[in-house]
């Protein structure tokens, strides 16, 4: 509608201009009042429509600016979230590495305790053998010929030492079992952290893929 009005006004102005040029060739320039009124009204209407068009363009441009500002804010927020996820991933990686190192130290400690445990078991076997030999000798005689010690005296001397050795071996068994339990717990925690890191990485990849899409304006 606006384009048609503008085209009609321009055609009318062109016709008036052509007619004026033709009249100028043969007679002095004179303007008819009706032509002047029509031209004035046309120019007034043209100015009004141009003003409306300018106002519409300004409003549309303002709307576009608002959408661009919203888009920029969304992009900034997305970049901030990606940066935070990166820092969290790095922190989880560091914690996983620390747990790996601690787990290695724990395995070494368990191996050492197992070595001590084996040594303690061998020592207990030796004591058991000696005790069996001693019991066999005690069965033949109540008193030793050399020292004249009674069976009760001999047992009183040996039993505290054997009890200490037995207690030490039991403590080693308990410590090895505790270290093994801690090792299993650390393995489970490391596995959980690694799965969490993978999940964060997948989430970041999905967000980056969505962020590449340009929203409609």
Sine and cosine of phi, psi and omega as CSV:
sin_phi,cos_phi,sin_psi,cos_psi,sin_omega,cos_omega
0.00,0.00,-0.71,0.70,-0.01,-1.00
-0.92,0.39,-0.63,0.77,0.02,-1.00
-0.90,0.43,-0.62,0.79,0.01,-1.00
-0.91,0.41,-0.68,0.73,0.01,-1.00
-0.89,0.46,-0.70,0.71,0.01,-1.00
-0.89,0.46,-0.66,0.75,-0.01,-1.00
-0.90,0.43,-0.67,0.75,0.02,-1.00
-0.90,0.44,-0.68,0.74,0.00,-1.00
-0.90,0.43,-0.67,0.75,0.03,-1.00
-0.91,0.42,-0.63,0.78,0.04,-1.00
-0.90,0.44,-0.66,0.75,0.02,-1.00
-0.90,0.43,-0.68,0.73,0.01,-1.00
-0.89,0.45,-0.63,0.77,0.01,-1.00
-0.92,0.40,-0.64,0.77,0.02,-1.00
-0.90,0.44,-0.70,0.71,0.03,-1.00
-0.89,0.46,-0.64,0.77,0.00,-1.00
-0.92,0.40,-0.65,0.76,0.01,-1.00
-0.91,0.41,-0.67,0.74,0.01,-1.00
-0.90,0.44,-0.62,0.78,0.00,-1.00
-0.91,0.42,-0.65,0.76,0.01,-1.00
-0.90,0.44,-0.64,0.77,0.02,-1.00
-0.91,0.41,-0.63,0.78,0.01,-1.00
-0.93,0.36,-0.53,0.85,0.00,-1.00
-0.91,0.42,-0.44,0.90,-0.01,-1.00
-0.94,0.33,-0.55,0.83,-0.12,-0.99
-0.92,-0.40,-0.31,0.95,-0.07,-1.00
-0.47,-0.88,0.26,-0.97,0.06,-1.00
-0.89,0.46,0.45,-0.89,-0.05,-1.00
-0.95,0.30,0.82,-0.58,0.08,-1.00
-0.72,-0.70,0.60,-0.80,-0.01,-1.00
-0.91,-0.42,0.77,-0.63,0.06,-1.00
-0.98,0.18,0.63,-0.78,-0.08,-1.00
-0.89,0.45,-0.60,0.80,0.01,-1.00
-0.90,0.44,-0.65,0.76,0.03,-1.00
-0.89,0.45,-0.66,0.75,0.01,-1.00
-0.89,0.45,-0.67,0.74,0.00,-1.00
-0.90,0.44,-0.69,0.72,0.01,-1.00
-0.89,0.46,-0.69,0.72,0.00,-1.00
-0.91,0.42,-0.64,0.77,0.01,-1.00
-0.90,0.44,-0.72,0.70,0.02,-1.00
-0.89,0.45,-0.64,0.77,0.02,-1.00
-0.90,0.44,-0.69,0.73,0.02,-1.00
-0.90,0.43,-0.61,0.79,0.03,-1.00
-0.90,0.44,-0.70,0.71,0.02,-1.00
-0.90,0.43,-0.65,0.76,0.03,-1.00
-0.88,0.47,-0.69,0.73,0.03,-1.00
-0.89,0.46,-0.65,0.76,0.01,-1.00
-0.90,0.44,-0.69,0.72,-0.01,-1.00
-0.92,0.38,-0.62,0.78,0.06,-1.00
-0.90,0.45,-0.64,0.77,0.04,-1.00
-0.89,0.46,-0.68,0.73,0.03,-1.00
-0.90,0.44,-0.63,0.77,0.01,-1.00
-0.90,0.43,-0.66,0.75,0.03,-1.00
-0.90,0.44,-0.68,0.73,0.01,-1.00
-0.89,0.45,-0.68,0.74,0.03,-1.00
-0.89,0.45,-0.67,0.75,0.01,-1.00
-0.89,0.45,-0.66,0.76,0.02,-1.00
-0.89,0.46,-0.70,0.71,0.00,-1.00
-0.89,0.46,-0.66,0.75,0.00,-1.00
-0.91,0.42,-0.67,0.74,0.03,-1.00
-0.90,0.43,-0.65,0.76,0.05,-1.00
-0.88,0.48,-0.65,0.76,0.04,-1.00
-0.90,0.44,-0.64,0.77,0.04,-1.00
-0.89,0.45,-0.65,0.76,0.03,-1.00
-0.88,0.47,-0.66,0.75,0.02,-1.00
-0.89,0.46,-0.67,0.74,0.01,-1.00
-0.91,0.42,-0.62,0.78,0.04,-1.00
-0.91,0.42,-0.65,0.76,0.04,-1.00
-0.89,0.45,-0.66,0.75,0.05,-1.00
-0.89,0.45,-0.67,0.75,0.02,-1.00
-0.90,0.44,-0.68,0.73,0.02,-1.00
-0.88,0.47,-0.67,0.74,0.02,-1.00
-0.89,0.45,-0.64,0.77,0.02,-1.00
-0.91,0.42,-0.65,0.76,0.02,-1.00
-0.90,0.43,-0.69,0.73,0.02,-1.00
-0.88,0.47,-0.69,0.73,0.01,-1.00
-0.90,0.44,-0.65,0.76,0.01,-1.00
-0.90,0.43,-0.68,0.73,0.03,-1.00
-0.89,0.45,-0.62,0.79,0.04,-1.00
-0.89,0.45,-0.69,0.72,0.01,-1.00
-0.90,0.44,-0.65,0.76,0.03,-1.00
-0.89,0.46,-0.68,0.74,0.03,-1.00
-0.89,0.46,-0.66,0.75,0.03,-1.00
-0.90,0.44,-0.67,0.74,0.03,-1.00
-0.90,0.44,-0.59,0.81,0.05,-1.00
-0.89,0.46,-0.72,0.70,0.00,-1.00
-0.90,0.44,-0.65,0.76,0.03,-1.00
-0.90,0.45,-0.65,0.76,0.01,-1.00
-0.89,0.45,-0.69,0.73,0.03,-1.00
-0.89,0.46,-0.64,0.77,0.01,-1.00
-0.91,0.42,-0.67,0.74,0.04,-1.00
-0.90,0.43,-0.62,0.79,0.04,-1.00
-0.89,0.46,-0.69,0.73,0.01,-1.00
-0.89,0.46,-0.69,0.73,0.00,-1.00
-0.90,0.44,-0.63,0.78,0.03,-1.00
-0.90,0.43,-0.65,0.76,0.04,-1.00
-0.90,0.43,-0.67,0.74,0.03,-1.00
-0.88,0.47,-0.68,0.73,0.03,-1.00
-0.91,0.41,-0.57,0.82,0.06,-1.00
-0.88,0.47,-0.71,0.71,0.00,-1.00
-0.90,0.43,-0.69,0.72,0.03,-1.00
-0.89,0.45,-0.59,0.81,0.01,-1.00
-0.92,0.40,-0.62,0.78,0.06,-1.00
-0.89,0.45,-0.69,0.72,0.05,-1.00
-0.88,0.48,-0.62,0.78,0.00,-1.00
-0.92,0.40,-0.64,0.77,0.04,-1.00
-0.89,0.46,-0.64,0.76,0.04,-1.00
-0.89,0.45,-0.66,0.75,0.02,-1.00
-0.90,0.43,-0.66,0.75,0.03,-1.00
-0.89,0.46,-0.66,0.75,0.02,-1.00
-0.89,0.46,-0.66,0.75,0.03,-1.00
-0.90,0.43,-0.68,0.74,0.02,-1.00
-0.90,0.43,-0.62,0.79,0.04,-1.00
-0.90,0.44,-0.62,0.78,0.05,-1.00
-0.89,0.46,-0.71,0.71,0.04,-1.00
-0.89,0.45,-0.60,0.80,0.01,-1.00
-0.90,0.43,-0.69,0.73,0.04,-1.00
-0.88,0.48,-0.68,0.74,0.03,-1.00
-0.89,0.46,-0.65,0.76,0.03,-1.00
-0.91,0.42,-0.62,0.79,0.02,-1.00
-0.90,0.43,-0.68,0.74,0.03,-1.00
-0.89,0.46,-0.65,0.76,0.02,-1.00
-0.91,0.42,-0.63,0.78,0.04,-1.00
-0.90,0.44,-0.64,0.76,0.02,-1.00
-0.88,0.47,-0.65,0.76,0.03,-1.00
-0.89,0.45,-0.68,0.73,0.02,-1.00
-0.90,0.44,-0.61,0.79,0.02,-1.00
-0.90,0.44,-0.66,0.75,0.03,-1.00
-0.89,0.46,-0.70,0.71,0.01,-1.00
-0.89,0.45,-0.64,0.77,0.00,-1.00
-0.91,0.42,-0.62,0.79,0.03,-1.00
-0.90,0.43,-0.67,0.74,0.05,-1.00
-0.88,0.47,-0.66,0.75,-0.01,-1.00
-0.91,0.42,-0.64,0.77,0.02,-1.00
-0.91,0.42,-0.60,0.80,0.02,-1.00
-0.91,0.42,-0.64,0.76,0.03,-1.00
-0.93,0.37,-0.57,0.82,-0.03,-1.00
-0.95,0.32,-0.41,0.91,0.02,-1.00
-0.92,0.38,-0.47,0.88,-0.05,-1.00
-1.00,0.10,-0.48,0.88,-0.04,-1.00
-0.53,-0.85,0.61,-0.80,0.01,-1.00
-0.98,0.19,-0.53,0.85,-0.01,-1.00
-0.89,-0.46,0.59,-0.81,0.12,-0.99
-0.98,0.19,0.63,-0.78,-0.02,-1.00
-0.93,0.37,-0.59,0.80,-0.10,-1.00
-0.97,0.25,-0.79,0.61,-0.12,-0.99
-0.98,-0.21,-0.27,0.96,-0.03,-1.00
0.92,0.39,0.48,0.88,0.00,-1.00
-1.00,0.08,0.58,-0.82,0.06,-1.00
-0.99,0.13,0.27,-0.96,0.04,-1.00
-0.87,0.49,-0.61,0.79,0.01,-1.00
-0.90,0.43,-0.65,0.76,0.02,-1.00
-0.91,0.42,-0.67,0.74,0.00,-1.00
-0.90,0.44,-0.71,0.70,-0.01,-1.00
-0.91,0.41,-0.59,0.81,0.04,-1.00
-0.90,0.44,-0.54,0.84,0.01,-1.00
-0.97,0.24,-0.58,0.81,-0.12,-0.99
-1.00,0.05,-0.62,0.78,-0.14,-0.99
-0.86,0.51,-0.69,0.72,0.03,-1.00
-0.85,0.53,-0.66,0.75,0.01,-1.00
-0.91,0.41,-0.68,0.74,0.02,-1.00
-0.91,0.42,-0.61,0.79,0.02,-1.00
-0.91,0.42,-0.65,0.76,0.03,-1.00
-0.90,0.44,-0.67,0.74,0.02,-1.00
-0.90,0.43,-0.66,0.75,0.01,-1.00
-0.91,0.42,-0.65,0.76,0.03,-1.00
-0.91,0.42,-0.65,0.76,0.02,-1.00
-0.89,0.46,-0.66,0.75,0.01,-1.00
-0.92,0.39,-0.65,0.76,0.05,-1.00
-0.89,0.46,-0.63,0.77,0.04,-1.00
-0.90,0.43,-0.64,0.77,0.04,-1.00
-0.89,0.45,-0.67,0.74,0.05,-1.00
-0.86,0.51,-0.72,0.70,-0.02,-1.00
-0.90,0.43,-0.65,0.76,-0.02,-1.00
-0.92,0.38,-0.65,0.76,0.04,-1.00
-0.89,0.46,-0.68,0.73,0.02,-1.00
-0.89,0.46,-0.66,0.75,0.02,-1.00
-0.90,0.43,-0.68,0.73,0.01,-1.00
-0.90,0.43,-0.61,0.80,0.04,-1.00
-0.91,0.41,-0.64,0.77,0.06,-1.00
-0.89,0.45,-0.69,0.72,0.04,-1.00
-0.89,0.46,-0.61,0.79,0.03,-1.00
-0.89,0.45,-0.67,0.74,0.03,-1.00
-0.90,0.44,-0.65,0.76,0.02,-1.00
-0.90,0.44,-0.67,0.74,0.01,-1.00
-0.91,0.42,-0.63,0.77,0.05,-1.00
-0.87,0.49,-0.67,0.74,0.02,-1.00
-0.91,0.42,-0.64,0.77,0.02,-1.00
-0.92,0.39,-0.66,0.75,0.04,-1.00
-0.89,0.46,-0.67,0.74,0.03,-1.00
-0.88,0.47,-0.66,0.75,0.00,-1.00
-0.90,0.43,-0.67,0.74,0.01,-1.00
-0.90,0.43,-0.66,0.75,0.00,-1.00
-0.91,0.42,-0.65,0.76,0.06,-1.00
-0.89,0.45,-0.60,0.80,0.02,-1.00
-0.92,0.39,-0.64,0.77,0.04,-1.00
-0.89,0.45,-0.68,0.73,0.03,-1.00
-0.89,0.45,-0.66,0.75,0.01,-1.00
-0.89,0.45,-0.68,0.73,0.03,-1.00
-0.89,0.45,-0.63,0.77,-0.01,-1.00
-0.91,0.41,-0.66,0.75,0.04,-1.00
-0.90,0.43,-0.67,0.74,0.01,-1.00
-0.88,0.47,-0.65,0.76,0.02,-1.00
-0.91,0.42,-0.65,0.76,0.01,-1.00
-0.89,0.45,-0.65,0.76,0.02,-1.00
-0.90,0.43,-0.68,0.73,0.00,-1.00
-0.90,0.43,-0.65,0.76,0.02,-1.00
-0.90,0.43,-0.60,0.80,0.03,-1.00
-0.92,0.40,-0.63,0.78,0.04,-1.00
-0.95,0.32,-0.53,0.85,-0.04,-1.00
-0.94,0.35,-0.37,0.93,0.00,-1.00
-0.97,0.25,-0.27,0.96,0.00,-1.00
-0.97,0.24,0.73,-0.68,0.01,-1.00
-1.00,-0.01,0.86,-0.51,0.00,-1.00
-0.94,0.35,0.47,-0.88,0.03,-1.00
-0.95,0.32,0.65,-0.76,0.02,-1.00
-0.99,-0.11,0.00,0.00,0.00,0.00
